[in-house]
């Protein structure tokens, strides 16, 4: 367009440059997108006309791994829109509880029936305010989690005052997340998450962006509380397909990561997961989704170690970040404060150390994990506390450490609550923790009963990976008590389970362990 077009045909120029930016964003042409957006920022008459451009730019910044910069930019825009938040040092548990209680009171008046007919938001400024508030939620979860409940509560309050938009549903599901994470109320959190889905239905939303965000978070952070873990795989697959069709690249990449990890911990065949993982890495690289790209490579590294492959997963980094191996990624993540990467790295080290009987090293990683996610983060992450509990009981027995016993008891208490929400997902884990507790206390008859029950529950609920784990620990139990025949039998049963899972490195490890019994 000629330079004077902005004066003679302002609305047309704005729409054309926005459309060009959206197209480039969907095609992962970040540099071209920035050229179009710079024209908007240079010529736009007011903040309102720049907001769509800022929205695209910030999403691209986050996709390239600049979460802190993206978060700062959103906070700056929110200030211009009239929404300010306290400094991190001023955010206290009392303030968070006050905000959650205030927003929770509003939600008490909303039922499954009337949420389908809530008033729609019409104020353009408030629509954009809610859009940026909900945009920042995912970033906060990774870099500034103390703000997350405050932002969720703010979305609820604005929506109550000005009407609801499709993005309000994401604010609602973020509030549901806080109910479980901070208030430990699984039933109410799950109920509110389902309400968020109903809100989208009631608004008859055509916003694919809002729908895929809500569906992603429901599938990865809520569904497993009540529904079999494998059922989530279907939900996540559908979300990926919808995101790719609509060009919502960041959601597609993060959903692909969630799909691979969900399938792994659900006990699906690792060789199939590995093939899909390789495709997902290529997709994330092609779409220039740096955060998801690196996270997928780290998860691929765990899978390759499980199957016993000597392939180097880090060759796929292709200069996405200045690192060439796991140690360099660790240093990069520490220097940049990337908690998501740190969490995946420490979790994988904890798992591998435990599976290969390096229990003190596993305990060190479990401690680092808790430092990364905080004590409340454990309530939204089943794998971390499950293995922390097993590690704690194991070391309590081996080192006669009462502090470790108390740590294991604390984790077991969580699973004794969680099993009431979902027998399918939590029963075998609770039973295995109880078995290890009895073993550590010297209560051999009770331990034997719980080990047997855990194996049966894992088999019934199709967690072949955890059936193998329970058999492995049961073998160790019998070996300690001098019952060599049963120790060998459960060692072979564990091998069979891990072979079915596709974890051939664990099979080989157990063969070597079995030979020494």
ZALOTI-619014 format. One record per residue (C-alpha): residue in three letters; chain; y, x, z. Coordinates in pm, whole numbers. Each point is the difference from the previous one (the first is absolute). Layout:
N
PT/ALA/A/Y/X/Z
...
This chain:
517
PT/UNK/A/0/0/0
PT/UNK/A/355/119/-63
PT/UNK/A/201/100/310
PT/UNK/A/231/-300/-32
PT/UNK/A/-298/-240/18
PT/UNK/A/22/4/380
PT/UNK/A/352/-148/-27
PT/UNK/A/-57/-238/-287
PT/UNK/A/-355/-112/84
PT/UNK/A/-48/87/368
PT/UNK/A/-286/-240/85
PT/UNK/A/-192/85/-316
PT/UNK/A/40/375/62
PT/UNK/A/-115/-35/360
PT/UNK/A/-306/-203/-98
PT/UNK/A/-98/237/-281
PT/UNK/A/26/313/216
PT/UNK/A/-192/-170/281
PT/UNK/A/-273/-106/-243
PT/UNK/A/-22/351/-141
PT/UNK/A/-28/141/353
PT/UNK/A/-275/-247/91
PT/UNK/A/-195/89/-314
PT/UNK/A/25/373/73
PT/UNK/A/-102/-58/361
PT/UNK/A/-312/-188/-110
PT/UNK/A/-86/276/-249
PT/UNK/A/56/272/266
PT/UNK/A/283/154/-204
PT/UNK/A/208/90/305
PT/UNK/A/254/227/-169
PT/UNK/A/79/-253/-273
PT/UNK/A/29/-270/264
PT/UNK/A/255/206/192
PT/UNK/A/214/38/-312
PT/UNK/A/21/-378/-42
PT/UNK/A/60/-57/371
PT/UNK/A/279/259/11
PT/UNK/A/188/-207/-258
PT/UNK/A/-33/-307/223
PT/UNK/A/124/189/307
PT/UNK/A/295/138/-201
PT/UNK/A/114/-330/-150
PT/UNK/A/-108/-275/241
PT/UNK/A/287/-199/145
PT/UNK/A/-147/-55/345
PT/UNK/A/-288/87/233
PT/UNK/A/-189/-316/-96
PT/UNK/A/-23/112/-363
PT/UNK/A/-143/337/108
PT/UNK/A/-273/-135/229
PT/UNK/A/-272/-45/-261
PT/UNK/A/60/357/-118
PT/UNK/A/-13/133/354
PT/UNK/A/-324/-191/57
PT/UNK/A/-167/172/-297
PT/UNK/A/140/342/89
PT/UNK/A/-118/-17/361
PT/UNK/A/-351/-107/-96
PT/UNK/A/-18/295/-235
PT/UNK/A/124/237/271
PT/UNK/A/-272/-125/235
PT/UNK/A/-268/28/-270
PT/UNK/A/93/365/-46
PT/UNK/A/-52/61/371
PT/UNK/A/363/-6/117
PT/UNK/A/-59/-263/270
PT/UNK/A/271/122/236
PT/UNK/A/262/10/-275
PT/UNK/A/-109/-344/-122
PT/UNK/A/19/-137/354
PT/UNK/A/348/147/55
PT/UNK/A/121/-157/-324
PT/UNK/A/-133/-343/95
PT/UNK/A/162/24/344
PT/UNK/A/331/87/-166
PT/UNK/A/-21/-302/-232
PT/UNK/A/-98/-229/288
PT/UNK/A/308/116/190
PT/UNK/A/214/-99/-298
PT/UNK/A/-176/-337/1
PT/UNK/A/87/-50/366
PT/UNK/A/-330/98/166
PT/UNK/A/-1/295/238
PT/UNK/A/-270/145/223
PT/UNK/A/19/221/312
PT/UNK/A/-58/373/-5
PT/UNK/A/-363/104/65
PT/UNK/A/93/129/347
PT/UNK/A/126/-348/93
PT/UNK/A/-321/-181/-98
PT/UNK/A/-194/-69/320
PT/UNK/A/-314/-203/74
PT/UNK/A/224/-254/177
PT/UNK/A/217/-41/-311
PT/UNK/A/-306/-39/-223
PT/UNK/A/-158/-261/229
PT/UNK/A/331/-189/18
PT/UNK/A/29/-14/-381
PT/UNK/A/-364/-100/-44
PT/UNK/A/32/-274/262
PT/UNK/A/316/-136/-164
PT/UNK/A/-158/-15/-346
PT/UNK/A/-327/-128/145
PT/UNK/A/182/-297/151
PT/UNK/A/123/-94/-348
PT/UNK/A/-353/17/-139
PT/UNK/A/-138/-228/272
PT/UNK/A/169/-292/-175
PT/UNK/A/-168/77/-333
PT/UNK/A/-346/-142/-69
PT/UNK/A/-243/19/-290
PT/UNK/A/130/-336/-115
PT/UNK/A/376/53/9
PT/UNK/A/-5/356/-131
PT/UNK/A/-86/-148/-339
PT/UNK/A/335/-181/-5
PT/UNK/A/244/245/158
PT/UNK/A/350/13/-153
PT/UNK/A/62/258/-271
PT/UNK/A/256/275/33
PT/UNK/A/293/-40/-242
PT/UNK/A/255/257/122
PT/UNK/A/-31/289/-249
PT/UNK/A/124/257/251
PT/UNK/A/-261/-107/256
PT/UNK/A/-273/-5/-265
PT/UNK/A/74/364/-75
PT/UNK/A/26/80/370
PT/UNK/A/-351/-132/63
PT/UNK/A/-125/177/-313
PT/UNK/A/122/338/125
PT/UNK/A/-119/-67/355
PT/UNK/A/-352/-72/-119
PT/UNK/A/12/288/-246
PT/UNK/A/56/246/283
PT/UNK/A/-292/-127/212
PT/UNK/A/-269/207/-176
PT/UNK/A/216/311/20
PT/UNK/A/67/-53/371
PT/UNK/A/-370/-33/69
PT/UNK/A/-45/356/-124
PT/UNK/A/315/177/117
PT/UNK/A/189/-204/264
PT/UNK/A/-241/-252/155
PT/UNK/A/229/-77/296
PT/UNK/A/221/-202/-238
PT/UNK/A/-280/-213/-145
PT/UNK/A/-4/-282/261
PT/UNK/A/380/-14/-1
PT/UNK/A/14/-42/-377
PT/UNK/A/-275/-263/3
PT/UNK/A/181/-197/270
PT/UNK/A/327/23/-195
PT/UNK/A/-164/-150/-310
PT/UNK/A/-130/-292/208
PT/UNK/A/345/-68/147
PT/UNK/A/185/19/-333
PT/UNK/A/-258/-226/-166
PT/UNK/A/29/-252/284
PT/UNK/A/379/-10/-42
PT/UNK/A/34/12/-379
PT/UNK/A/-332/-126/-136
PT/UNK/A/-311/174/-123
PT/UNK/A/-66/215/-305
PT/UNK/A/-323/149/-130
PT/UNK/A/91/328/172
PT/UNK/A/17/-186/333
PT/UNK/A/-381/-18/-22
PT/UNK/A/-20/378/20
PT/UNK/A/229/-2/302
PT/UNK/A/-232/-256/159
PT/UNK/A/-311/207/-65
PT/UNK/A/180/307/141
PT/UNK/A/74/-203/313
PT/UNK/A/-370/-94/13
PT/UNK/A/-78/372/-18
PT/UNK/A/220/60/307
PT/UNK/A/-175/-282/187
PT/UNK/A/-331/184/-36
PT/UNK/A/127/356/19
PT/UNK/A/234/-39/297
PT/UNK/A/-98/-325/171
PT/UNK/A/-376/35/-59
PT/UNK/A/-17/-368/-100
PT/UNK/A/-253/1/-286
PT/UNK/A/-34/-377/-31
PT/UNK/A/374/-66/-21
PT/UNK/A/57/297/-229
PT/UNK/A/-271/-117/-238
PT/UNK/A/137/-358/15
PT/UNK/A/349/118/-93
PT/UNK/A/-136/215/-284
PT/UNK/A/-174/-308/-143
PT/UNK/A/330/-187/41
PT/UNK/A/167/263/-217
PT/UNK/A/-249/-79/-277
PT/UNK/A/73/-372/45
PT/UNK/A/374/67/-18
PT/UNK/A/-42/157/-344
PT/UNK/A/-200/-305/-104
PT/UNK/A/264/-239/134
PT/UNK/A/280/183/-178
PT/UNK/A/-213/-6/-316
PT/UNK/A/119/355/-48
PT/UNK/A/10/161/-339
PT/UNK/A/85/336/159
PT/UNK/A/-304/213/-80
PT/UNK/A/160/284/195
PT/UNK/A/12/-204/322
PT/UNK/A/-342/-153/-52
PT/UNK/A/-176/331/-60
PT/UNK/A/167/161/301
PT/UNK/A/-108/-282/231
PT/UNK/A/-352/-10/-148
PT/UNK/A/-31/378/34
PT/UNK/A/94/2/366
PT/UNK/A/-215/-301/80
PT/UNK/A/-305/157/-166
PT/UNK/A/45/341/163
PT/UNK/A/140/-81/346
PT/UNK/A/-112/-351/90
PT/UNK/A/-304/-130/-185
PT/UNK/A/-242/237/175
PT/UNK/A/84/-154/338
PT/UNK/A/-179/-319/-100
PT/UNK/A/-183/55/-330
PT/UNK/A/-278/243/-103
PT/UNK/A/147/333/-109
PT/UNK/A/-171/-17/-338
PT/UNK/A/175/-330/-75
PT/UNK/A/330/190/7
PT/UNK/A/-115/204/-299
PT/UNK/A/26/-306/-224
PT/UNK/A/352/-80/126
PT/UNK/A/122/355/-59
PT/UNK/A/-152/19/-350
PT/UNK/A/179/-321/-100
PT/UNK/A/327/137/134
PT/UNK/A/-33/321/-201
PT/UNK/A/-59/-192/-321
PT/UNK/A/303/-221/58
PT/UNK/A/222/298/83
PT/UNK/A/-101/193/-311
PT/UNK/A/58/-299/-225
PT/UNK/A/349/-46/144
PT/UNK/A/89/371/1
PT/UNK/A/31/14/380
PT/UNK/A/-122/358/11
PT/UNK/A/57/90/366
PT/UNK/A/-200/-298/124
PT/UNK/A/-276/68/-253
PT/UNK/A/-36/363/111
PT/UNK/A/0/-74/373
PT/UNK/A/-245/-288/-52
PT/UNK/A/-231/240/-185
PT/UNK/A/6/235/298
PT/UNK/A/-76/-289/236
PT/UNK/A/-286/-114/-224
PT/UNK/A/-171/340/1
PT/UNK/A/30/44/376
PT/UNK/A/-111/-357/75
PT/UNK/A/-308/39/-216
PT/UNK/A/-85/333/165
PT/UNK/A/18/-132/357
PT/UNK/A/-175/-323/-99
PT/UNK/A/-302/211/-94
PT/UNK/A/2/-53/-377
PT/UNK/A/-169/251/-230
PT/UNK/A/202/323/7
PT/UNK/A/-87/107/-355
PT/UNK/A/155/-321/-134
PT/UNK/A/305/47/223
PT/UNK/A/38/359/-124
PT/UNK/A/16/-113/-363
PT/UNK/A/262/-263/76
PT/UNK/A/190/249/213
PT/UNK/A/28/241/-291
PT/UNK/A/143/-276/-220
PT/UNK/A/246/-102/275
PT/UNK/A/125/359/33
PT/UNK/A/70/11/-373
PT/UNK/A/175/-336/16
PT/UNK/A/223/106/292
PT/UNK/A/93/322/-180
PT/UNK/A/74/-185/-325
PT/UNK/A/220/-250/184
PT/UNK/A/167/287/190
PT/UNK/A/-83/-142/343
PT/UNK/A/8/326/194
PT/UNK/A/-83/-133/349
PT/UNK/A/-301/-197/-120
PT/UNK/A/-105/282/-233
PT/UNK/A/-21/254/285
PT/UNK/A/-166/-248/238
PT/UNK/A/-263/-85/-262
PT/UNK/A/-72/369/-54
PT/UNK/A/-46/52/374
PT/UNK/A/-240/-295/18
PT/UNK/A/-182/135/-304
PT/UNK/A/-45/328/187
PT/UNK/A/-178/-182/283
PT/UNK/A/-227/-180/-248
PT/UNK/A/-89/323/-179
PT/UNK/A/-93/165/331
PT/UNK/A/-222/-296/88
PT/UNK/A/-190/12/-328
PT/UNK/A/-31/380/23
PT/UNK/A/206/81/-308
PT/UNK/A/171/339/-34
PT/UNK/A/264/-147/-234
PT/UNK/A/358/85/102
PT/UNK/A/188/-331/42
PT/UNK/A/336/175/27
PT/UNK/A/1/105/-366
PT/UNK/A/116/-358/-65
PT/UNK/A/324/61/191
PT/UNK/A/154/146/-318
PT/UNK/A/314/110/188
PT/UNK/A/61/-349/142
PT/UNK/A/98/183/320
PT/UNK/A/34/375/72
PT/UNK/A/-358/41/124
PT/UNK/A/-336/108/-142
PT/UNK/A/-245/-65/284
PT/UNK/A/-48/-200/319
PT/UNK/A/173/254/226
PT/UNK/A/305/15/-225
PT/UNK/A/14/-380/-10
PT/UNK/A/-14/1/381
PT/UNK/A/294/242/22
PT/UNK/A/192/-204/-258
PT/UNK/A/-64/-326/188
PT/UNK/A/106/157/331
PT/UNK/A/319/146/-148
PT/UNK/A/96/-331/-164
PT/UNK/A/-110/-225/286
PT/UNK/A/-243/-191/-224
PT/UNK/A/-202/-190/257
PT/UNK/A/-213/-176/-261
PT/UNK/A/-132/328/-137
PT/UNK/A/-44/144/348
PT/UNK/A/-195/-304/109
PT/UNK/A/-243/22/-292
PT/UNK/A/-46/378/45
PT/UNK/A/-70/-22/374
PT/UNK/A/-221/-306/-35
PT/UNK/A/-217/171/-260
PT/UNK/A/-33/313/213
PT/UNK/A/-94/-212/302
PT/UNK/A/-268/-185/-196
PT/UNK/A/-151/309/-160
PT/UNK/A/-5/193/328
PT/UNK/A/-172/-289/176
PT/UNK/A/-256/-63/-275
PT/UNK/A/-90/369/-1
PT/UNK/A/-21/21/383
PT/UNK/A/316/204/58
PT/UNK/A/110/-222/286
PT/UNK/A/275/205/162
PT/UNK/A/168/52/-339
PT/UNK/A/-35/-376/-61
PT/UNK/A/165/-68/338
PT/UNK/A/293/224/-94
PT/UNK/A/53/-198/-320
PT/UNK/A/-31/-332/185
PT/UNK/A/274/112/238
PT/UNK/A/225/98/-291
PT/UNK/A/-64/-337/-163
PT/UNK/A/113/-187/308
PT/UNK/A/314/213/4
PT/UNK/A/72/-92/-362
PT/UNK/A/-53/-377/15
PT/UNK/A/89/-55/368
PT/UNK/A/-207/-200/245
PT/UNK/A/103/-331/-161
PT/UNK/A/-101/122/-346
PT/UNK/A/-361/-4/111
PT/UNK/A/0/-379/13
PT/UNK/A/38/-15/-379
PT/UNK/A/-249/275/-76
PT/UNK/A/-366/-57/86
PT/UNK/A/-148/331/-117
PT/UNK/A/218/228/214
PT/UNK/A/-69/-161/339
PT/UNK/A/-369/-58/-83
PT/UNK/A/-62/370/-53
PT/UNK/A/231/99/284
PT/UNK/A/-217/-212/230
PT/UNK/A/-322/159/-127
PT/UNK/A/149/349/31
PT/UNK/A/125/-73/353
PT/UNK/A/-337/-121/127
PT/UNK/A/-179/290/-169
PT/UNK/A/226/260/167
PT/UNK/A/0/-186/330
PT/UNK/A/-377/51/7
PT/UNK/A/-9/355/-133
PT/UNK/A/294/133/205
PT/UNK/A/-32/-228/306
PT/UNK/A/360/-103/-67
PT/UNK/A/110/-314/184
PT/UNK/A/327/-17/-194
PT/UNK/A/-196/-24/-325
PT/UNK/A/-211/-277/152
PT/UNK/A/314/-199/82
PT/UNK/A/130/52/-354
PT/UNK/A/-327/-134/-139
PT/UNK/A/12/-298/237
PT/UNK/A/352/-81/-121
PT/UNK/A/-115/-9/-364
PT/UNK/A/-308/-206/87
PT/UNK/A/227/-256/167
PT/UNK/A/186/-44/-331
PT/UNK/A/-322/-64/-192
PT/UNK/A/-125/-245/264
PT/UNK/A/312/-205/-80
PT/UNK/A/-11/52/-374
PT/UNK/A/-361/-116/-35
PT/UNK/A/120/-348/102
PT/UNK/A/211/-5/-316
PT/UNK/A/-277/119/-236
PT/UNK/A/-363/52/92
PT/UNK/A/-63/120/-356
PT/UNK/A/240/294/8
PT/UNK/A/-6/101/366
PT/UNK/A/-334/-86/162
PT/UNK/A/-198/306/-110
PT/UNK/A/289/230/95
PT/UNK/A/36/-154/346
PT/UNK/A/-374/27/59
PT/UNK/A/-5/366/-105
PT/UNK/A/288/81/234
PT/UNK/A/-184/-179/281
PT/UNK/A/-313/199/-79
PT/UNK/A/188/329/25
PT/UNK/A/164/-111/324
PT/UNK/A/-336/-82/158
PT/UNK/A/-138/331/-127
PT/UNK/A/291/187/157
PT/UNK/A/-58/-179/330
PT/UNK/A/-369/83/-2
PT/UNK/A/-97/-367/-45
PT/UNK/A/-280/71/-246
PT/UNK/A/-168/-342/-23
PT/UNK/A/331/-177/-66
PT/UNK/A/101/269/-251
PT/UNK/A/-327/-40/-190
PT/UNK/A/52/-377/-25
PT/UNK/A/358/39/-128
PT/UNK/A/-92/264/-259
PT/UNK/A/-272/-232/-135
PT/UNK/A/239/-297/-6
PT/UNK/A/271/203/-176
PT/UNK/A/-240/109/-275
PT/UNK/A/-115/-358/-52
PT/UNK/A/359/-131/-8
PT/UNK/A/113/266/-249
PT/UNK/A/-295/-85/-225
PT/UNK/A/67/-374/28
PT/UNK/A/368/42/-87
PT/UNK/A/-63/251/-281
PT/UNK/A/167/307/154
PT/UNK/A/-261/244/-126
PT/UNK/A/230/289/87
PT/UNK/A/18/-108/364
PT/UNK/A/-370/-84/6
PT/UNK/A/-54/366/-90
PT/UNK/A/248/111/266
PT/UNK/A/-172/-207/270
PT/UNK/A/-342/138/-98
PT/UNK/A/136/354/11
PT/UNK/A/143/-49/350
PT/UNK/A/-320/-177/110
PT/UNK/A/-199/301/-120
PT/UNK/A/223/225/210
PT/UNK/A/-62/-231/298
PT/UNK/A/-378/31/-32
PT/UNK/A/20/374/-63
PT/UNK/A/198/46/322
PT/UNK/A/-260/-200/189
PT/UNK/A/-294/194/-147
PT/UNK/A/-144/-279/-215
PT/UNK/A/-53/213/-310
PT/UNK/A/-194/-261/-199
PT/UNK/A/273/-264/25
PT/UNK/A/271/261/-54
PT/UNK/A/-160/99/-331
PT/UNK/A/-52/-362/-102
PT/UNK/A/364/-96/49
PT/UNK/A/111/322/-167
PT/UNK/A/-199/-106/-309
PT/UNK/A/143/-352/24
PT/UNK/A/351/146/9
PT/UNK/A/-79/211/-307
PT/UNK/A/-121/-309/-185
PT/UNK/A/321/-188/83
PT/UNK/A/227/287/-102
PT/UNK/A/-198/44/-321
PT/UNK/A/51/-369/-78
PT/UNK/A/371/43/73
PT/UNK/A/11/304/-230
PT/UNK/A/101/254/268
PT/UNK/A/-240/273/-110
PT/UNK/A/177/272/200
PT/UNK/A/-76/-197/317
PT/UNK/A/-360/-45/-114
PT/UNK/A/-37/377/-38
PT/UNK/A/162/58/339
PT/UNK/A/-242/-242/167
PT/UNK/A/-296/166/-172
PT/UNK/A/103/328/157
PT/UNK/A/51/-173/334
PT/UNK/A/-340/-170/-30
PT/UNK/A/-175/329/-70
PT/UNK/A/135/138/327
PT/UNK/A/-121/-293/213
